[in-house]
Amino acid sequence: MRKVFLSIFTILLSSPIALFAQEQQSTSAQIDETFKQYTQWFVDAIFYEIPFTDDFQVPWVLIVLIGGATYFTIYFKLVNITHFKTAIRVTRGRYEDIEEHGVDTLYGDPTSNEGGDIPETLRDEDKAEGEVSHFQALTAALSATVGLGNIAGVAVALSIGGPGATFWMIIAGLLGMSSKFVECTLGVKYRDVGEDGTIYGGPMYYLTKGLKEKGAAGFGKILAVLFSIFVIGGSFGGGNMFQANQAAAQFVKLAGIENANGGLYFGIVMAILVGVVIIGGIKRIASVTEKIVPFMAVIYVLAGIVILGINFNAIDDAFALIYEGAFSGLGIAGGLVGVMIQGIRRGAFSNEAGVGSAAIAHAAVRTKYPASEGVVAMVGPFVDTVVICTMTALVIIITNFGAGYMEYGVEVTEGVELTTQAFDTAIPHFSVVLTIAVIMFAFSTMISWSYYGMQGWKFLFGRGRITDLIYKILFLLAVVVGASISLGAVIDFSDAMIFAMVVPNIIGVLLLTPVVRKELKRYMTAINKKERAIKNGAEDRTKSYKDLEG
C-alpha cells in the first residue's frame, strides 16, 4: 500500500516539474488552470468564510485556531504568561543538566557517587534522547514562521484593518503561545527514536500513540494520515515554492535583471544551497537556522529600533492610534469586527500556532521532560508576532505619518514593497538589506519546511534512503519551479493544505490536554527540586555538566 501511495505522490508532485520543460509562461498558465480545475473545491472548503458583518467574513479555520488557543490558555491558567520567565531560563540552558540526566540523578537523595564523583554521575548511560538543544529546536521552528509574513503580511493587514489591527495581532500572538506549548509538549512526549538515535516526531505520532492510549487507535491513525498528507503538500507549496517565488522576485527587482530567466537562475542557486543543508538532516538544519534566524532577526529589529529612535516623539501617537483603532475601527470597512479579524488573522497565520508544524522540529530536542520543550516553544509566537510583527507595524505607522504612502482601508497587494518603502523613508537604501533579509528568511523557511514534509513523507512511506531521496529531489526541483514561474492556484492549494493541518491537529491536542497537564506538573516539580537543592547548599551542576559534555 505504501508503494502505491508513493507512486501516486511522485506522479502528482512531479507533473508540474515535467511541464516546466515547456515555455515558462505557458507552463504557468497550464499549471494554474489544471490545479484550479481539480483543487479549487478543497481551497474553498478550507478557507470558507463565515459572514460576521456585511463587509467582513471569517474563515472557519481561523475560528478553530483562535478558539483552540483561547481554550488552552484558560485550561492551563495563563501558561503563556505565568511560565514565560521559565521559558527564557530553559532556552538559555538553566535546566539543561536535569533535562539530560533527570533531577533525581543529580539532585536526589545523596548516594555513594553523589557529591564527590560528578563525572560518574553526569556520564550515566540513561541520558536523554534527542538530536538538538532547546535553542536549536526553537530557531529551527522559528525559521519556518519568521519571514515574509512578518515583513509583507503585516503591511497587508494594516492596509485593510488600519493601525488597530496591530493590537489584535499581538493578542493572537499571546494566545498562540499556549497552543505552541501544548502541541510541542506532545511532540516530545510521543516521538519515535530510531536505532541510530534519529528522532521522528510531530502530530503524526501523538495522534497515533496518544489516541491509542485513549482507546481510539483507528481514529488516531486516520487523523495522522490526513495530517501527513497535508504537511507534505504544504511543504512543497507555502513552505517552498511561495518562498522561492517571493525571494526571486525581490532579488530580480533589486538587481534590475530584465532577463526572463533571472528567476530560473536564482532558483537553481537557491536549490543547490538548500540541498547542501537538507541532506544533513535536522542536525544540519538546526546548526544553520540557529545562526541565520537570530542574525537576520536582530538586524531587522535593530533597523526598526533605529527608526523608532529617530521618530521617538511619534511612538506615543502610534500606540494611541493602535489603541483607538483596535476598539473603534477608525472608519475601516467592517468597523471593530473588521479590524479585529484582520489583526487576529495575520497573527495566527504568521506564527502557525495550532497548525502542528512546529511540534515536528521541537520533537528533536534532547530532554527527559516533554514539557520543557513545550515551555520553550512559547517563545516562538512571542518573538514572531509580539516582537517582530509589532516592530514592523510601528515602523509603517510612524513613517506613514509624514510620507502618507498608505491609505488605511485600501488593500495593498505587494506588502514587501510597502514595508521596503517604510524602511527606506527613514534609512535610505535599506531596501538592499531588506532584500537580503527576505532571501535569508525564505531560505531558512524552506529548509525547515523540508524537514516537516520529510517527517510526513517518512510516516506515510517508511524510513529508507530511496524514499528520502525521492522527497528531497522533488523538493529541490520545486524550489526551481517556484522561483521561475507564477503559481497562483498551486500556492492557494498548498496554503489550504497547511491550514488543513489544523483540523486533525487541534482535534488530537484537545483530547490530549490532560497528558500535557501531567507533564507540566512533572517538569515544574523537577525544576523546584533542583532550585531547593541549590538553595540548601547543593552545587549547581549545570556548569559541571556543560564542561564535561562539551
C-alpha positions as CSV (number, residue, x, y, z in Angstrom):
1,M,0.0,0.0,0.0
2,R,2.8,2.4,0.9
3,K,4.4,1.8,-2.6
4,V,1.1,2.6,-4.3
5,F,0.8,5.9,-2.3
6,L,4.5,6.7,-3.0
7,S,3.9,6.2,-6.8
8,I,0.8,8.4,-6.7
9,F,2.6,11.2,-4.7
10,T,5.6,11.1,-7.0
11,I,3.5,11.4,-10.2
12,L,1.3,14.2,-8.7
13,L,4.3,16.3,-7.4
14,S,6.5,15.8,-10.5
15,S,3.8,16.7,-13.0
16,P,4.3,20.4,-12.7
17,I,8.0,19.9,-12.8
18,A,7.7,18.0,-16.1
19,L,5.6,20.7,-17.6
20,F,8.4,23.2,-16.7
21,A,10.4,21.9,-19.7
22,Q,8.0,23.8,-21.9
23,E,7.9,27.6,-22.4
24,Q,7.7,29.2,-18.9
25,Q,4.6,31.5,-19.3
26,S,2.5,28.8,-20.9
27,T,3.6,26.3,-18.2
28,S,2.5,28.7,-15.5
29,A,-0.9,29.0,-17.2
30,Q,-1.3,25.3,-17.6
31,I,-0.3,24.5,-14.0
32,D,-2.7,27.2,-12.7
33,E,-5.5,26.0,-14.9
34,T,-5.0,22.3,-14.0
35,F,-4.7,22.8,-10.3
36,K,-7.6,25.2,-10.1
37,Q,-9.8,22.9,-12.0
38,Y,-9.2,19.9,-9.7
39,T,-8.4,21.5,-6.3
40,Q,-10.5,24.7,-6.1
41,W,-13.1,22.8,-4.1
42,F,-10.6,22.0,-1.4
43,V,-9.3,25.6,-1.2
44,D,-12.9,26.9,-1.0
45,A,-13.7,24.4,1.8
46,I,-10.6,25.1,3.9
47,F,-11.0,28.9,3.6
48,Y,-14.8,29.0,3.7
49,E,-15.7,32.3,5.3
50,I,-18.5,32.6,7.9
51,P,-20.1,36.1,7.5
52,F,-20.0,38.3,10.6
53,T,-20.8,41.6,9.0
54,D,-21.8,42.8,5.5
55,D,-18.2,43.7,4.8
56,F,-16.1,41.0,6.6
57,Q,-16.3,37.3,6.9
58,V,-14.1,35.0,9.0
59,P,-12.5,31.8,7.7
60,W,-13.8,28.9,9.8
61,V,-10.2,27.6,10.2
62,L,-9.3,30.9,11.9
63,I,-12.1,30.4,14.4
64,V,-10.7,26.9,15.2
65,L,-7.2,28.3,15.6
66,I,-8.1,31.1,18.0
67,G,-10.8,29.1,19.7
68,G,-8.3,26.3,20.5
69,A,-5.7,28.8,21.6
70,T,-8.1,30.5,23.9
71,Y,-9.2,27.2,25.4
72,F,-5.5,26.1,26.1
73,T,-4.8,29.5,27.7
74,I,-7.7,29.1,30.1
75,Y,-7.2,25.4,30.7
76,F,-3.5,25.9,31.7
77,K,-4.2,29.0,33.7
78,L,-2.4,31.6,31.6
79,V,0.6,29.4,31.0
80,N,1.8,31.8,28.3
81,I,2.3,34.5,31.0
82,T,3.0,32.6,34.2
83,H,5.7,30.4,32.7
84,F,7.3,32.9,30.3
85,K,10.2,33.6,32.7
86,T,10.8,29.9,32.9
87,A,10.7,29.6,29.1
88,I,13.6,32.1,28.9
89,R,15.6,30.3,31.5
90,V,15.1,26.9,29.8
91,T,16.1,28.3,26.4
92,R,19.3,29.7,27.9
93,G,20.2,26.2,29.3
94,R,19.4,26.9,33.0
95,Y,18.0,23.4,33.5
96,E,19.9,21.5,30.8
97,D,21.6,19.2,33.4
98,I,18.4,17.8,34.8
99,E,16.8,17.5,31.3
100,E,19.8,15.5,30.2
101,H,20.1,13.1,33.2
102,G,17.0,13.6,35.3
103,V,16.6,15.6,38.5
104,D,16.8,12.6,40.8
105,T,20.2,11.6,39.4
106,L,21.7,15.0,40.1
107,Y,19.7,16.4,43.0
108,G,18.1,13.4,44.6
109,D,18.9,11.7,47.9
110,P,22.7,11.5,48.5
111,T,24.3,8.3,47.3
112,S,27.8,6.9,47.2
113,N,28.6,8.7,43.9
114,E,26.8,11.9,44.7
115,G,28.8,15.0,45.6
116,G,32.3,13.6,45.1
117,D,32.1,11.8,41.8
118,I,30.3,14.2,39.5
119,P,31.8,12.8,36.2
120,E,30.4,9.3,37.0
121,T,27.0,10.9,37.9
122,L,26.9,13.0,34.8
123,R,28.0,10.4,32.4
124,D,25.4,7.9,33.2
125,E,24.1,5.7,30.5
126,D,20.5,6.8,30.9
127,K,20.9,10.1,29.2
128,A,18.1,11.9,27.5
129,E,17.4,11.1,23.8
130,G,17.3,13.8,21.2
131,E,19.4,15.4,18.5
132,V,19.4,19.2,19.2
133,S,19.4,21.7,22.0
134,H,16.4,23.8,23.2
135,F,17.8,26.8,21.4
136,Q,18.4,24.9,18.1
137,A,14.9,23.4,18.2
138,L,13.5,26.9,18.8
139,T,15.4,28.5,15.9
140,A,14.5,25.7,13.6
141,A,10.9,26.2,14.3
142,L,11.2,30.0,14.2
143,S,12.9,29.8,10.8
144,A,9.7,28.4,9.4
145,T,7.5,31.2,10.7
146,V,9.7,34.3,10.8
147,G,9.9,35.7,7.3
148,L,7.6,37.1,4.7
149,G,4.6,37.0,7.0
150,N,6.3,39.5,9.3
151,I,7.6,41.7,6.5
152,A,4.8,41.7,3.9
153,G,1.9,40.2,5.8
154,V,1.8,43.0,8.4
155,A,1.7,45.7,5.8
156,V,-1.3,43.9,4.1
157,A,-3.1,43.7,7.5
158,L,-2.6,47.4,8.2
159,S,-3.7,48.4,4.8
160,I,-7.0,46.5,5.3
161,G,-7.6,46.9,9.0
162,G,-5.7,50.0,9.8
163,P,-3.4,50.6,12.8
164,G,-5.9,48.9,15.2
165,A,-5.1,45.5,13.6
166,T,-1.7,45.6,15.4
167,F,-3.4,45.3,18.8
168,W,-5.3,42.1,17.7
169,M,-2.2,40.8,16.1
170,I,-0.5,40.9,19.4
171,I,-3.5,39.2,21.1
172,A,-3.3,36.4,18.6
173,G,0.4,36.0,19.3
174,L,-0.1,35.8,23.0
175,L,-2.9,33.2,22.7
176,G,-0.8,31.3,20.2
177,M,1.9,30.8,22.8
178,S,-0.5,28.5,24.6
179,S,-1.2,26.4,21.5
180,K,2.6,26.0,20.8
181,F,3.1,24.9,24.4
182,V,0.6,22.1,24.2
183,E,1.4,20.7,20.8
184,C,5.2,20.8,21.3
185,T,4.9,19.1,24.7
186,L,3.0,16.3,22.9
187,G,5.6,16.3,20.1
188,V,8.3,15.3,22.5
189,K,6.1,13.0,24.7
190,Y,5.1,10.7,21.8
191,R,8.1,10.9,19.5
192,D,9.8,7.8,18.0
193,V,13.5,7.3,18.4
194,G,15.4,5.2,15.7
195,E,18.1,2.7,16.4
196,D,20.7,5.3,15.3
197,G,19.2,8.0,17.6
198,T,17.3,9.8,14.9
199,I,14.1,11.4,16.2
200,Y,10.8,11.1,14.4
201,G,8.1,13.3,15.9
202,G,5.2,15.6,15.3
203,P,1.4,15.4,15.2
204,M,1.5,12.1,13.2
205,Y,3.0,10.4,16.3
206,Y,1.0,11.9,19.1
207,L,-2.2,11.4,17.1
208,T,-1.5,7.7,16.7
209,K,0.2,6.9,20.1
210,G,-1.8,9.4,22.2
211,L,-5.2,8.5,20.9
212,K,-4.3,4.8,21.0
213,E,-3.8,5.2,24.8
214,K,-7.4,6.6,24.9
215,G,-8.8,3.6,23.0
216,A,-9.2,5.4,19.7
217,A,-6.3,3.9,17.7
218,G,-8.2,3.8,14.4
219,F,-9.4,7.4,14.7
220,G,-5.9,8.5,15.6
221,K,-4.4,6.7,12.6
222,I,-6.9,8.4,10.2
223,L,-6.0,11.8,11.7
224,A,-2.3,11.1,11.4
225,V,-2.5,10.1,7.8
226,L,-4.5,13.2,6.9
227,F,-2.0,15.4,8.7
228,S,0.9,13.7,6.9
229,I,-0.7,14.3,3.5
230,F,-1.4,17.9,4.4
231,V,2.1,18.6,5.7
232,I,3.7,17.1,2.6
233,G,1.6,19.3,0.3
234,G,2.2,22.4,2.4
235,S,6.0,21.7,2.4
236,F,6.1,21.8,-1.4
237,G,3.9,24.9,-1.8
238,G,3.7,27.5,1.0
239,G,6.9,26.2,2.6
240,N,8.9,26.1,-0.6
241,M,7.6,27.4,-3.9
242,F,5.9,30.5,-2.5
243,Q,9.1,31.3,-0.5
244,A,11.3,30.8,-3.6
245,N,9.0,32.8,-5.8
246,Q,8.9,35.9,-3.5
247,A,12.6,35.8,-2.8
248,A,13.4,35.6,-6.5
249,A,11.0,38.4,-7.3
250,Q,12.6,40.7,-4.7
251,F,16.1,39.8,-5.9
252,V,15.4,40.2,-9.6
253,K,13.8,43.6,-9.0
254,L,16.6,45.0,-6.8
255,A,19.3,43.7,-9.1
256,G,17.5,45.2,-12.1
257,I,17.6,41.9,-14.0
258,E,15.5,42.0,-17.1
259,N,16.4,38.6,-18.4
260,A,13.3,36.3,-18.4
261,N,15.4,33.5,-17.0
262,G,16.6,35.5,-14.0
263,G,14.2,33.7,-11.7
264,L,15.3,30.4,-13.1
265,Y,19.0,31.0,-12.4
266,F,18.1,32.3,-8.9
267,G,16.1,29.2,-8.3
268,I,18.9,26.9,-9.3
269,V,21.4,28.6,-7.0
270,M,18.8,28.5,-4.1
271,A,18.1,24.8,-4.7
272,I,21.8,24.0,-4.5
273,L,22.2,25.8,-1.2
274,V,19.0,24.3,0.2
275,G,20.2,20.8,-0.9
276,V,23.5,21.2,0.9
277,V,21.6,21.8,4.1
278,I,18.7,19.4,4.0
279,I,20.9,16.4,3.1
280,G,22.4,16.7,6.6
281,G,19.0,16.2,8.3
282,I,17.7,18.1,11.4
283,K,21.2,18.5,13.0
284,R,22.5,20.4,9.9
285,I,19.2,22.3,9.6
286,A,19.4,23.3,13.3
287,S,23.1,24.3,13.0
288,V,22.2,26.6,10.1
289,T,19.0,28.1,11.5
290,E,20.5,28.9,14.9
291,K,22.9,31.2,13.1
292,I,20.6,32.7,10.3
293,V,17.4,33.3,12.2
294,P,18.9,35.2,15.2
295,F,21.3,37.2,12.9
296,M,18.6,38.3,10.4
297,A,16.0,38.9,13.1
298,V,18.4,41.1,15.1
299,I,19.4,43.1,12.0
300,Y,15.7,43.6,11.2
301,V,14.7,44.5,14.7
302,L,17.7,46.8,15.2
303,A,16.8,48.7,12.0
304,G,13.3,49.0,13.4
305,I,14.7,50.3,16.7
306,V,16.8,52.9,14.9
307,I,13.7,54.2,13.0
308,L,11.7,54.3,16.2
309,G,14.6,56.1,17.9
310,I,14.7,58.7,15.2
311,N,11.0,59.2,15.5
312,F,10.8,58.8,19.2
313,N,8.3,61.6,19.7
314,A,5.9,59.8,17.4
315,I,5.8,56.5,19.2
316,D,3.1,57.5,21.7
317,D,1.0,58.8,18.8
318,A,1.4,55.5,17.0
319,F,0.3,53.5,20.1
320,A,-2.6,55.9,20.6
321,L,-3.7,55.2,17.0
322,I,-3.3,51.5,17.5
323,Y,-5.4,51.5,20.7
324,E,-8.0,53.8,19.3
325,G,-8.3,51.8,16.1
326,A,-8.4,48.5,17.9
327,F,-11.7,49.4,19.6
328,S,-13.3,51.8,17.2
329,G,-12.4,50.7,13.7
330,L,-11.5,54.3,12.7
331,G,-13.8,54.2,9.8
332,I,-12.4,50.9,8.4
333,A,-14.9,48.8,6.5
334,G,-16.4,46.4,8.9
335,G,-15.6,48.6,11.9
336,L,-14.4,47.0,15.0
337,V,-15.1,43.4,13.8
338,G,-13.2,44.1,10.6
339,V,-10.1,45.4,12.4
340,M,-10.2,42.5,14.9
341,I,-10.4,39.9,12.1
342,Q,-7.5,41.3,10.2
343,G,-5.2,41.5,13.2
344,I,-6.1,38.1,14.6
345,R,-5.9,36.5,11.1
346,R,-2.5,37.9,10.4
347,G,-1.1,37.0,13.8
348,A,-2.5,33.4,13.7
349,F,-1.3,32.8,10.1
350,S,2.1,34.3,10.9
351,N,3.1,32.1,13.9
352,E,1.3,28.9,12.7
353,A,0.3,28.2,16.3
354,G,-2.2,25.3,16.3
355,V,-1.1,24.1,12.8
356,G,1.2,21.5,14.4
357,S,4.2,22.1,12.2
358,A,6.4,23.4,14.9
359,A,5.9,20.2,17.0
360,I,7.9,18.4,14.3
361,A,11.0,20.5,14.9
362,H,10.7,20.7,18.6
363,A,10.3,17.0,19.0
364,A,14.0,16.5,18.2
365,V,15.2,18.2,21.4
366,R,17.4,16.5,24.0
367,T,15.3,16.2,27.2
368,K,13.8,13.8,29.6
369,Y,10.9,16.2,30.3
370,P,8.5,16.8,27.3
371,A,7.0,19.9,29.0
372,S,10.4,21.6,28.9
373,E,10.2,21.9,25.2
374,G,6.6,23.0,25.3
375,V,7.6,25.8,27.6
376,V,10.5,26.8,25.2
377,A,8.1,26.7,22.2
378,M,6.1,29.6,23.7
379,V,8.9,31.9,22.9
380,G,8.3,31.3,19.2
381,P,5.0,33.2,18.8
382,F,6.2,35.9,21.2
383,V,9.3,36.6,19.0
384,D,7.5,36.1,15.7
385,T,4.3,38.0,16.4
386,V,4.5,40.1,19.5
387,V,8.0,41.4,18.8
388,I,8.8,41.3,15.1
389,C,5.3,41.9,13.7
390,T,4.7,44.7,16.2
391,M,8.0,46.3,15.2
392,T,7.1,46.2,11.5
393,A,3.7,47.7,12.3
394,L,5.1,50.6,14.3
395,V,7.6,51.4,11.6
396,I,4.9,51.5,8.9
397,I,2.5,53.6,11.1
398,I,5.1,56.1,12.2
399,T,6.8,56.6,8.8
400,N,3.3,56.9,7.2
401,F,2.6,60.0,9.4
402,G,4.8,62.1,7.2
403,A,5.1,60.2,4.0
404,G,1.4,59.3,3.6
405,Y,2.2,56.4,1.3
406,M,-0.6,54.2,2.7
407,E,-4.3,54.9,2.9
408,Y,-5.8,52.8,5.6
409,G,-8.7,50.7,4.4
410,V,-7.3,50.3,0.9
411,E,-5.8,46.9,0.5
412,V,-2.3,46.6,-1.0
413,T,-1.2,43.6,-3.0
414,E,2.6,43.9,-2.6
415,G,3.3,44.0,1.1
416,V,7.0,43.7,0.7
417,E,7.2,46.8,-1.4
418,L,5.2,48.8,1.2
419,T,7.4,47.7,4.1
420,T,10.5,48.4,2.0
421,Q,9.2,51.9,1.3
422,A,8.6,52.4,5.0
423,F,12.2,51.5,6.0
424,D,13.7,53.4,3.1
425,T,11.9,56.5,4.2
426,A,13.9,56.6,7.4
427,I,17.0,54.6,6.4
428,P,18.0,55.3,2.7
429,H,18.8,52.2,0.7
430,F,17.8,49.9,3.5
431,S,15.8,48.0,0.7
432,V,19.1,46.3,-0.1
433,V,19.3,44.9,3.5
434,L,15.6,44.1,3.5
435,T,16.1,42.1,0.2
436,I,18.8,40.1,1.8
437,A,16.6,39.5,4.8
438,V,13.7,38.3,2.6
439,I,16.0,35.9,0.8
440,M,17.6,34.6,4.0
441,F,14.2,34.2,5.8
442,A,12.9,32.4,2.7
443,F,15.9,30.1,2.7
444,S,15.5,29.3,6.4
445,T,11.8,28.7,5.9
446,M,12.4,26.3,3.1
447,I,15.0,24.2,4.9
448,S,12.7,23.9,8.0
449,W,9.6,23.0,5.9
450,S,11.7,20.4,4.1
451,Y,12.1,18.7,7.4
452,Y,8.4,19.0,8.2
453,G,7.5,17.5,4.9
454,M,10.1,14.8,5.2
455,Q,8.7,13.6,8.5
456,G,5.2,13.3,7.0
457,W,6.7,11.5,4.0
458,K,8.5,9.1,6.2
459,F,5.4,8.4,8.2
460,L,3.4,7.5,5.1
461,F,6.1,5.7,3.0
462,G,8.5,4.4,5.6
463,R,12.1,5.3,6.6
464,G,14.5,4.4,3.8
465,R,17.2,6.0,1.7
466,I,15.2,5.7,-1.6
467,T,12.1,7.2,-0.2
468,D,14.1,10.0,1.4
469,L,16.0,10.7,-1.8
470,I,12.7,10.9,-3.8
471,Y,11.3,13.5,-1.5
472,K,14.5,15.6,-1.4
473,I,14.8,15.6,-5.2
474,L,11.2,16.6,-5.7
475,F,11.6,19.3,-3.0
476,L,14.7,20.8,-4.7
477,L,13.1,20.8,-8.1
478,A,10.1,22.6,-6.6
479,V,12.5,25.4,-5.5
480,V,13.5,25.9,-9.1
481,V,9.8,25.9,-10.3
482,G,8.7,28.2,-7.6
483,A,11.4,30.8,-8.4
484,S,10.7,30.7,-12.1
485,I,7.0,31.0,-12.7
486,S,3.8,32.4,-11.3
487,L,1.9,29.7,-9.4
488,G,-1.3,31.3,-8.1
489,A,-3.6,28.3,-7.9
490,V,-0.8,26.0,-6.7
491,I,0.0,28.3,-3.9
492,D,-3.6,28.7,-2.9
493,F,-3.9,24.9,-2.8
494,S,-0.7,24.4,-0.8
495,D,-1.7,27.2,1.7
496,A,-5.0,25.4,2.1
497,M,-3.1,22.2,2.9
498,I,-1.1,24.0,5.5
499,F,-4.2,25.2,7.3
500,A,-6.0,21.9,6.8
501,M,-3.3,20.6,9.2
502,V,-5.2,22.5,11.9
503,V,-8.2,20.1,11.8
504,P,-6.5,16.8,12.7
505,N,-4.0,18.6,15.0
506,I,-6.5,20.5,17.1
507,I,-8.8,17.5,17.5
508,G,-5.9,15.4,18.8
509,V,-4.5,18.2,21.0
510,L,-7.8,18.9,22.7
511,L,-8.2,15.2,23.5
512,L,-4.7,15.0,25.0
513,T,-4.6,18.1,27.2
514,P,-4.7,16.1,30.4
515,V,-1.5,14.4,29.3
516,V,0.1,17.8,28.9
517,R,-1.0,19.0,32.3
518,K,0.6,15.9,33.9
519,E,3.8,16.5,32.0
520,L,3.9,20.2,33.1
521,K,3.4,19.3,36.7
522,R,6.3,16.7,36.5
523,Y,8.7,19.2,34.9
524,M,7.9,22.0,37.3
525,T,8.4,19.6,40.2
526,A,11.8,18.7,38.8
527,I,12.7,22.4,38.5
528,N,11.6,23.2,42.0
529,K,13.6,20.2,43.3
530,K,16.7,21.5,41.7
531,E,16.2,25.1,43.0
532,R,15.6,23.8,46.5
533,A,18.7,21.7,46.4
534,I,20.8,24.6,45.3
535,K,19.2,26.9,47.9
536,N,20.1,24.3,50.6
537,G,23.7,24.3,49.6
538,A,24.0,21.8,46.8
539,E,26.2,22.6,43.9
540,D,24.6,23.9,40.7
541,R,25.8,21.2,38.3
542,T,24.8,22.9,35.1
543,K,28.3,24.3,34.7
544,S,30.0,21.0,35.5
545,Y,27.6,19.3,33.1
546,K,28.5,21.7,30.3
547,D,32.2,21.4,30.9
548,L,32.1,17.6,30.9
549,E,29.7,17.1,28.0
550,G,31.3,19.9,25.9
